């Protein structure tokens, strides 16, 4: 097997135990499914290729946007950080975490002291990712607080109609009109 000498890889310094953040694995997988698809794939705005993770004492909130869509999901933490933290995790790293974390009860997360890396640990697997540098847009201002019109729809029927409309929207810049 051809390989690379271990000395050629960058050193990974795992942060101290006191900064551990513990999240339910099912909650984290669900949040990744609901948010990571909305992250941009175009590298022209690197901040939008990541997912904003806001960690408070007892909650984690993920937000992703690509200039056309915005997705936000939140879940409780089993153990939160001592101080609120906001970091931008690459969407690809979260999708990889989702793929390899098929089993397990909890996922441990640690953030490097200089906020340059995030560490995920579960079972016998460790995943390390560089964080995206920059400032994520203030997404909370985009979400309306009041609405003039409100509709309650059957989720399954609406999803079926959206899937059927998606077949025809491919030729029209993926735009679907809702009446």
N, C-alpha and C positions, 0 to 999 in steps of 0.2 A: 504494500500500500504506500503510495507516494504521499508524503505529508509535508508540513512546514514545521520547522524547529519551534518549540514552545517559547524560546527566547525572542522570537520575532514578533510575538503578539504583545500588545500593550498590557501593562500591569493593571489588574483590576483590584482596587482597594474597596472592600466591602465595609460600609459604614457601621458604626457601633450599634449595639443592640437597643440602646435607649431611644432611637428614632424609628422603631418598628411601627409599621402601620399594617393592621390585619383586616382583611376584607373577606367576606364570604365568597367562595369561588363561583357559585351559581350567580350571585348578584353581579360580580365583575364580568362574567361571560355575557350575561344579559345586557349589561351596559355597553359592552364592546359591540355587540350585535346591533344595538339601537343607535350607536353614534359613529363608529369608525367609517361607515360607508359614506358619510357626509363630508369627510375630510378631502381636501383638494389633492389631485394627483399631479398637478402642474407645479413644477419647481420654481416658477417665477416669484411666488410669494411663499417662502419656506414655512412661515408661521402657520399658514393654513393647511399645510400637509400634516400637521400634528393635531392632537386632541388635547384641549385644555383640561387639566385635572385640578380641581379645587378641593383641597382637603381641609376640613375643619375638625373640631374635636370628635364629632360623632357621625359625620356625613362625608361622602365623596360625590362630586358632581363632575361629569364629563360633558364637554361641549365641543362640537366640531362644525366647521362651516367651509364652504367653497365659493362664496360670493353669490350662489343661487339658492342654496338650501342651508338650513341650520338645524342641528339636532342636539338636544340636551337630555341627559338622563342622570338620575341621582339614586343613591342607595345608602343604607346605613353602614357604618364601619364598626367592626367588633373592637378595634383599638385604633384610636386616631392619633395624629401628631400632637405634640405639646403646644405648638403654635400653628395657626392657619398657614397653609402653603398652597401656592399656585405654580404649576409646572406645565410645560407642553411636551407631551410624549408623542413620538412619531406614530402615526396611525399604523404603519407597517409592523412596528414592534408590538402594538396591542393586538393586531390581527394574528401575529405569530403566537403571542401569549394565549389567545383564545384557542388557537389550533392545538397547541401542545398541552393545554390544561383540561383535558377531557375528564379527568378524574380528580378527586380531592375535595376536601371540605373547606379549607381556607387557603388564601394566597397571602404571603407576607411581602410587603413592599417597603423598601428603604430608599431614601434619597440622599445622594452624596452631599456632604457639607457645603461644597461649592456650587451646588445645584447644576451640575454638568451631566450627571448620570442617574438613572433609576435602576434599582435592583428588584427583581421579583424572585421569590423562592417558594416552592411548593414541592411536596414529596421529596424526590431526590433530584429535582431540576432547578437550575438557576438560570435566569435570563437577565442580561445586562444590556441597557440601551443608553445611547447618548440622548440628551434632551435637546429640544429645539430651542435655540436662543431667540429672544425677541418678545414682543408684547402682543398678546392675542387681542383681537378687537373686543370691545365691550358689548358682548352679545345680549346682555340683559336689556339694553336700550332698544333692541330690535323687536323683542317680544312684546306685543301689545298687552296692556293691562286691562283695557276695556274693549268690548266688541259691540258693534251695532247689530250684527246678525249672528245667531247661534243656531247650529243644526246638530241634531243628534241622529246618527245613522247606525245601522247595523254594520259592525266591523267586517264580518265575512262577506256581506253583499257589496260593500264599498270596495273592499280589496279585490273582489272578483271583477267588478266593473273597471277598476283602475288597471288591472292586468290586461283586460280586453282592449282598453283604450291605448295602452302602451304599444300594442302591435301596430296601430295606425299612426302614433305620434313619432315614430322613428324617422319618418320622412318629413315631418314638420318640426324639426329642431327639438323633439321631445317635449312639446308643449301640449297639454291637455286642458280643455276648457270645461269648467264645472258649472252646470246650470241647476 
